[in-house]
Amino acid sequence: MKRRLAIFMHGGISGGISSQGFPKIVQIVEGLSDNFDVRVYSLRPVEQEFVPKNYQIYAPPSTLRIKWLRWIYVIATFTTQHLKRKHHILYSFWAFPVGFMVVLLGLIFNIPSGVSVLGAETANLPEINYGHLRKPWIRKLVLWTCQRADIFVAVSSYQVDILKRYGLNREVHIIPFGADKRLFYPLFNKLALPLKILHVANLTEVKDQETLIKTFQVILSQIPAKLRIVGPDFFEGKIQQIVKDLALNDDVEFVAPVLHQRLLTHFHWADCFMLTSLSEGQNNSITEAMMCGLLPVSTSVGSMDWSFGEEVGIVANCKDYNTLGNKVIGLYRRSDEWDRKRRTAFAWASTHDLIWTVEHLKKVLYNG
């Protein structure tokens, strides 16, 4: 008989473009359902037309708009299900606030609990009002959750290093989210001008596309280049205006968000993938780019921090667009080294793919 696994999340299954949700989480949950009897409890309503594969999903109705009532609905639903048939383990994507709830439920019902940190839980960026570590009382709750969970999972050592600076002292399982080899594969395009640079992300402050544009301007001042930005705009046209002000319209292309499986076309167009975020847990797009044979270029955040990034690509400090741009130009002129790094990046992505992620997570949860 399969062990019964309750997975809690703020959202991520259904919603968004064509109800695809957060594709990586959907894929991981489907993978876990092969070995566990999975029940998903989502704080965000699930679209009626969404039919999960091999697991059950419980979520408040869309008519229930008050957040605290949604929390009550989810807790009551889980409690009812647990009393009918006991769960063996609880797990949360995101450590706060839903992870905090999972640890409490684990203590109340005497069930092992596991939490993962994905993004904002390890960020402290008061200048853009982002990150759960900004406020002391929330920081304490985050650290308590991470410390008291029976299983604690991070997607990068970058996250662990940050939490240790705030006092975390425990075993951590580092399990990055791998790319799906069924969807992404390399071409290893031969370098030629113009240099084609790809960026896939929401246009938001934490992704710092202003630095992206300034980095591109540095590159374009020395070699012909093109920049393609794919993703939804939550910045109300600010980045497009910067491009216009810098007279870069002819060389920068904005593309509306596309289905996850259609990103391959954009990856195969590009020579390198550029990320200029102020904070990341890991960043799935850069891992998928590596699986497609692109050179990763990034600020020192997430999986591309200084301890790893220089082995596979190019890294510079946040907002340091001059260094980042000049490093790209310098490496472009050393094509053999460019090729070596992108193949090293592909090798890492290939050995840490989606199947690897699911199998490692299964092992951790099963032993928990």
C-alpha distance (Angstrom), angle and dihedral (degrees) to the residues before:
residue distance angle dihedral
M1 . . .
K2 3.80 . .
R3 3.78 119.0 .
R4 3.79 111.2 -110.4
L5 3.80 112.2 -116.6
A6 3.81 123.3 -168.6
I7 3.81 112.7 -158.6
F8 3.80 118.8 -165.6
M9 3.80 126.2 -164.7
H10 3.80 141.5 159.7
G11 3.80 89.2 -125.3
G12 3.78 137.1 -56.7
I13 3.77 102.9 131.8
S14 3.82 112.4 92.6
G15 3.79 121.4 -10.9
G16 3.77 127.5 84.7
I17 3.79 124.0 58.8
S18 3.82 109.7 8.0
S19 3.83 89.4 -21.5
Q20 3.82 90.9 -68.6
G21 3.82 92.4 137.6
F22 3.80 115.6 -173.3
P23 3.83 96.9 -19.9
K24 3.80 96.3 -155.3
I25 3.80 93.6 52.8
V26 3.81 91.1 46.5
Q27 3.81 89.8 52.2
I28 3.80 93.5 47.5
V29 3.80 93.8 48.1
E30 3.80 90.3 49.9
G31 3.80 89.3 50.6
L32 3.80 93.0 49.8
S33 3.80 90.7 50.7
D34 3.82 89.4 67.9
N35 3.80 90.0 71.0
F36 3.81 103.8 20.5
D37 3.78 135.4 53.7
V38 3.81 92.9 -120.1
R39 3.79 126.9 -156.2
V40 3.81 115.5 -178.0
Y41 3.82 119.8 -155.6
S42 3.80 111.7 -165.6
L43 3.79 124.8 -172.2
R44 3.80 89.3 -156.2
P45 3.82 118.8 70.7
V46 3.78 116.6 -103.2
E47 3.78 119.5 -132.2
Q48 3.79 111.9 -107.0
E49 3.80 94.9 -126.1
F50 3.81 91.9 56.8
V51 3.80 111.9 104.0
P52 3.82 114.6 -172.6
K53 3.80 121.9 -140.1
N54 3.80 118.3 -119.2
Y55 3.81 96.9 -20.1
Q56 3.80 142.8 70.7
I57 3.78 124.2 -113.1
Y58 3.80 127.1 -159.7
A59 3.79 122.7 -169.0
P60 3.81 137.8 155.1
P61 3.81 117.1 -93.8
S62 3.80 117.1 -96.3
T63 3.81 88.9 -115.3
L64 3.81 89.3 66.1
R65 3.81 99.1 84.9
I66 3.82 102.8 159.5
K67 3.81 108.6 96.6
W68 3.79 99.1 -144.1
L69 3.82 89.9 50.8
R70 3.80 88.8 54.0
W71 3.79 89.2 54.1
I72 3.80 90.3 51.5
Y73 3.80 90.7 47.8
V74 3.81 92.8 52.5
I75 3.82 94.5 45.1
A76 3.82 91.8 46.9
T77 3.80 91.9 47.9
F78 3.79 92.4 49.5
T79 3.83 92.1 46.7
T80 3.80 91.5 51.3
Q81 3.80 91.7 48.6
H82 3.80 92.3 45.9
L83 3.81 93.3 51.3
K84 3.81 89.4 51.6
R85 3.79 93.3 48.2
K86 3.77 123.6 -1.2
H87 3.78 122.2 -117.8
H88 3.79 117.9 -133.7
I89 3.80 98.8 -152.9
L90 3.81 139.7 9.0
Y91 3.80 123.3 -145.2
S92 3.78 134.2 -178.5
F93 3.77 132.7 -159.7
W94 3.81 102.7 -144.8
A95 3.79 118.4 25.4
F96 3.79 96.3 -131.4
P97 2.93 137.2 83.8
V98 3.81 96.0 -16.4
G99 3.80 92.4 39.2
F100 3.79 89.7 56.0
M101 3.81 88.0 56.1
V102 3.81 91.4 49.0
V103 3.80 93.1 53.6
L104 3.82 90.4 49.3
L105 3.81 91.7 49.2
G106 3.79 89.2 48.9
L107 3.79 91.0 53.9
I108 3.82 93.1 45.4
F109 3.81 95.7 48.6
N110 3.82 96.6 30.9
I111 3.81 93.5 -119.5
P112 3.83 124.3 141.4
S113 3.80 111.0 -104.7
G114 3.78 131.7 -154.0
V115 3.79 130.6 -170.6
S116 3.78 135.0 -175.2
V117 3.79 129.0 -154.3
L118 3.78 113.5 -138.6
G119 3.80 112.2 163.6
A120 3.79 132.8 -40.5
E121 3.82 92.9 38.0
T122 3.81 90.1 76.9
A123 3.80 99.0 38.5
N124 3.80 130.2 101.2
L125 3.81 109.8 178.6
P126 3.81 109.1 144.2
E127 3.82 91.2 168.1
I128 3.81 89.3 71.0
N129 3.80 97.2 25.6
Y130 3.80 92.6 -114.1
G131 3.79 133.9 135.9
H132 3.80 137.9 47.7
L133 3.80 92.5 -116.1
R134 3.82 93.3 66.6
K135 3.82 97.0 83.6
P136 3.82 118.2 55.9
W137 3.82 96.5 -138.1
I138 3.82 93.7 48.9
R139 3.80 89.6 44.5
K140 3.81 89.4 55.5
L141 3.81 91.1 51.2
V142 3.82 91.5 48.5
L143 3.80 92.6 49.6
W144 3.83 92.1 44.3
T145 3.81 89.4 52.1
C146 3.79 93.3 48.6
Q147 3.79 92.1 45.5
R148 3.82 98.0 45.4
A149 3.80 99.5 42.7
D150 3.80 111.6 104.9
I151 3.81 89.4 -136.4
F152 3.78 123.2 31.5
V153 3.80 121.7 -169.6
A154 3.82 129.9 -174.7
V155 3.80 127.9 -176.2
S156 3.82 94.8 -142.3
S157 3.80 141.2 19.5
Y158 3.82 85.8 -123.8
Q159 3.81 88.4 71.4
V160 3.79 92.9 47.7
D161 3.80 92.7 50.8
I162 3.82 90.6 53.1
L163 3.81 94.0 48.7
K164 3.81 91.8 46.9
R165 3.80 88.8 56.5
Y166 3.80 87.0 58.5
G167 3.81 93.2 49.1
L168 3.81 107.6 -85.9
N169 3.79 109.9 155.3
R170 3.78 115.1 174.5
E171 3.81 146.2 85.8
V172 3.81 112.8 -64.5
H173 3.78 127.2 -166.9
I174 3.82 109.5 -146.0
I175 3.80 107.3 -153.4
P176 3.81 114.2 162.0
F177 3.79 120.0 -157.4
G178 3.79 106.6 -102.9
A179 3.79 127.7 -146.5
D180 3.79 121.2 -108.5
K181 3.82 110.7 -108.4
R182 3.79 89.2 -158.2
L183 3.82 89.5 65.2
F184 3.81 104.8 29.4
Y185 3.81 130.5 48.2
P186 3.83 135.2 152.9
L187 3.80 133.3 -100.7
F188 3.83 97.8 176.9
N189 3.79 92.7 -146.7
K190 3.79 115.1 -149.7
L191 3.79 111.2 -106.6
A192 3.79 113.3 -105.1
L193 3.77 137.1 150.9
P194 2.92 131.8 -58.6
L195 3.80 93.4 50.9
K196 3.81 106.8 -133.8
I197 3.82 115.5 -141.8
L198 3.81 123.8 -171.1
H199 3.80 129.8 -160.7
V200 3.83 121.5 -177.2
A201 3.81 116.6 -175.3
N202 3.76 146.7 98.3
L203 3.79 110.8 -76.4
T204 3.81 99.0 -115.2
E205 3.80 139.6 132.1
V206 3.80 95.1 -101.0
K207 3.82 91.2 55.9
D208 3.84 88.4 53.8
Q209 3.79 98.6 -150.3
E210 3.81 88.4 174.1
T211 3.80 87.4 73.1
L212 3.80 88.6 45.1
I213 3.81 91.2 57.5
K214 3.81 93.2 45.2
T215 3.82 90.6 49.1
F216 3.78 89.5 51.2
Q217 3.81 90.2 50.0
V218 3.83 89.7 55.2
I219 3.81 90.4 51.4
L220 3.80 93.8 45.0
S221 3.80 91.1 52.3
Q222 3.82 89.0 66.7
I223 3.82 107.9 26.1
P224 3.82 135.5 18.9
A225 3.81 109.7 -94.6
K226 3.79 143.4 163.4
L227 3.80 127.9 -149.0
R228 3.80 124.1 -156.6
I229 3.82 119.1 -168.5
V230 3.82 116.8 -164.9
G231 3.80 121.7 -171.5
P232 3.79 147.8 67.7
D233 3.80 120.0 -59.0
F234 3.82 114.5 -123.0
F235 3.80 90.8 158.8
E236 3.81 97.5 76.9
G237 3.80 94.8 -121.2
K238 3.82 96.8 -51.5
I239 3.81 94.7 129.6
Q240 3.80 92.8 46.6
Q241 3.81 88.5 52.5
I242 3.82 91.4 52.2
V243 3.79 89.3 51.7
K244 3.81 89.6 50.6
D245 3.81 93.8 46.7
L246 3.81 90.8 52.0
A247 3.82 91.2 47.4
L248 3.80 92.5 -120.7
N249 3.81 98.0 129.9
D250 3.81 94.0 113.5
D251 3.80 92.4 55.9
V252 3.82 103.7 36.5
E253 3.79 121.6 71.8
F254 3.80 125.6 -168.1
V255 3.80 116.9 -154.0
A256 3.80 124.9 -168.9
P257 3.83 116.9 -119.1
V258 3.79 114.3 -76.5
L259 3.79 135.7 -162.6
H260 3.79 113.7 -78.5
Q261 3.80 94.2 -114.1
R262 3.81 90.7 52.6
L263 3.80 94.0 60.2
L264 3.80 89.4 85.9
T265 3.81 91.1 79.4
H266 3.80 90.6 57.6
F267 3.80 93.5 45.0
H268 3.80 90.7 51.9
W269 3.82 90.5 50.1
A270 3.81 93.1 57.2
D271 3.79 137.4 76.6
C272 3.80 96.4 -159.0
F273 3.78 140.3 9.1
M274 3.79 117.8 -131.7
L275 3.81 126.1 -157.4
T276 3.82 121.8 178.7
S277 3.81 101.4 174.4
L278 3.79 124.8 154.2
S279 3.81 89.9 -143.5
E280 3.80 137.1 7.7
G281 3.76 137.6 168.8
Q282 3.79 91.4 -151.7
N283 3.85 112.1 -49.5
N284 3.79 113.0 -129.4
S285 3.79 96.4 -150.8
I286 3.79 93.6 62.4
T287 3.83 90.1 50.6
E288 3.80 90.1 50.9
A289 3.80 89.3 48.3
M290 3.80 89.6 53.5
M291 3.81 89.0 51.2
C292 3.82 87.0 54.4
G293 3.80 92.2 54.4
L294 3.81 98.4 -103.8
L295 3.78 124.6 143.7
P296 3.84 108.5 -113.3
V297 3.81 116.1 -133.0
S298 3.78 116.3 -174.6
T299 3.74 151.4 148.3
S300 3.81 112.1 -103.1
V301 3.80 97.1 -86.8
G302 3.81 136.0 112.1
S303 3.78 116.7 -6.6
M304 3.83 89.3 -13.7
D305 3.79 96.9 65.7
W306 3.81 121.0 133.3
S307 3.82 92.7 -88.8
F308 3.80 92.2 65.5
G309 3.80 114.3 5.2
E310 3.80 100.5 77.8
E311 3.82 90.1 57.3
V312 3.78 92.4 61.8
G313 3.79 106.4 21.8
I314 3.79 145.8 -27.2
V315 3.82 126.7 -41.1
A316 3.80 134.5 -178.2
N317 3.79 136.5 163.7
C318 3.79 119.6 -80.4
K319 3.83 113.2 -79.9
D320 3.83 92.2 8.2
Y321 3.79 95.0 125.0
N322 3.81 94.5 159.5
T323 3.80 93.3 58.8
L324 3.79 93.2 42.1
G325 3.80 93.5 48.6
N326 3.80 95.0 45.4
K327 3.81 91.5 47.9
V328 3.81 89.6 54.9
I329 3.81 91.1 50.4
G330 3.80 92.2 46.9
L331 3.79 94.0 49.5
Y332 3.80 91.7 45.3
R333 3.79 87.6 59.7
R334 3.83 89.0 53.1
S335 3.79 96.5 57.3
D336 3.82 94.9 171.2
E337 3.80 90.9 58.1
W338 3.81 90.7 44.2
D339 3.81 89.2 55.0
R340 3.81 93.1 45.8
K341 3.79 92.6 52.3
R342 3.79 96.0 47.4
R343 3.82 90.5 49.3
T344 3.81 89.6 50.1
A345 3.80 87.8 50.4
F346 3.80 90.7 50.8
A347 3.81 91.7 48.3
W348 3.81 90.8 54.0
A349 3.81 93.0 46.6
S350 3.79 91.1 46.7
T351 3.81 93.8 53.2
H352 3.82 92.4 43.5
D353 3.79 98.0 46.7
L354 3.81 129.9 144.1
I355 3.81 93.1 -83.0
W356 3.81 89.8 52.6
T357 3.82 89.9 51.2
V358 3.80 94.7 49.8
E359 3.81 93.8 45.5
H360 3.81 93.1 50.0
L361 3.80 91.8 46.5
K362 3.81 90.8 48.3
K363 3.80 90.5 52.6
V364 3.81 93.2 48.8
L365 3.81 93.4 47.3
Y366 3.78 94.9 43.5
N367 3.80 92.6 51.7
G368 3.81 88.7 46.4
